Amino acid sequence: MFASEAAIWYNIPEFNVLERNITVPGFSPLFPEAHCTQDGSICQIVTGEAEINAASSMSALVYSNIFDLTTTYFLIAGIAGVNPKVATLGDVTFARYAVQVALQYEFDAREIPADFPTGYVPQGTVAPDQYPTSIYGTEVFEVNTALRTLAVGFAKNATLNDTTATQEMRSLYGNNSAFGPGASSGPSVRECDTATSDVYFSGTLLSEAFENTTSLFTNGTGVYCTTQQEDNATLEVLMRATLAKLTDFSRIMVMRTASDFDRPYDGESAAENLFGDAPGYHPAVENIYLAGVRVVEGIVEGWNQTFEKGVKADNYIGDIFGSLGGVPDFGPGS
C-alpha cells in the first residue's frame, strides 16, 4: 500500500521483482509501475493508502489488458494496527473476513444518546447493536479459508523479526487481564479478521466498538484482530473483476502484520498510544517479507501439483450480496 511495504520486497535473494517495470495507466502517481520478475510469474502493485487509492489502482490493474490475471493469486501484504485481546506486535495475521467497520452513521462522542456505548450506528438502524438495513455491498467480504490454511502453513515456516523495544512495549500490555495472553508473547502467525476504516483510530472505546461491529456484521463469526485502510476496497475491485471473468476471487489471501496496538495499555492515554513511539513498525514491515515470501514461494513451487488448478473453497466466498453465487453466512440473507 505504501513505500515501506513495497521496498521490503526489493533486493531479496529469492526473486527480483524489479527486473521488469511496467507503467500502467491509472496507477497511483506515487507508484506508477507494476514490478515483475523477468518471466512475469511474480509481480507487485503498490496501490497507495486508504480506500480510494486502493480501489483506483486495483481497478486500473484489472482493466488494463496488460496482464492475464485469470489464474493469479493475490496476496494483500501490509501492516496494521492490532487488537491486544487477540494478537500482538509483530504477528502475521491471515483473515477470513474483511469488515468495513466505519461504513455507519456516526455521532460525535460528546453528543451520543445516554444509553449508547458508541457514536457508531449501523446504517438504516437506530441503535449500535442492530444489523444494518441499508446495505451498500462492501460491508463484509469472505475469502477462501482452504487457501488461507495453506498460506498460514507456509508462513509458519518463517522466523519472524522481533526487537527488544517491541518486547518492552508488549510487556506493558501483559498486566491487563482484559487482553489475551498473546498480547505479551512473541510474534506468531494467526488466523483472525481485519477491519477497514479510512480513519486511523486509537483508543479503547472505538476499538471495542469496532470489535462489536465485526462480530455483528459477520453474525458472530468474525474476530476483529487488525485494522487497516484498504482491504474492502481491494476486495470489491477483485470481486467485480471476477464477475467480469478477469480474476478468480478464490485466489485471494489477506495478510496483515501488526505494527501498533489499537488501544492504550493501563495508565496510557489514547493520545499517547497514537502519537507515541511505535517500536512495532519496523518488525511488522520486516515480517511482511519474512512470512510473505514463504507464501509466494509455496505457491510458485507447488504450482503444477496444487495451485494452477486452484484451491477449492469449502466456505462461502464473496460479498454480502452473494454476487459470486452461493448464500453468504453473514448478513441479512443468512
PyMOL commands that set and color helices and strands:
alter all, ss='L'
color gray80, all
select helices_A, chain A and resi 3-7+50-62+109-111+145-155+164-171+181-184+204-217+231-243+249-251+270-275+281-301+303-307
alter helices_A, ss='H'
color red, helices_A
select strands_A, chain A and resi 20-23+33-36+43-44+74-82+92-94+97-100+105-106+120-121+140-142+189-191+193-196+224-228+252-261
alter strands_A, ss='S'
color yellow, strands_A
deselect
rebuild
show_as cartoon
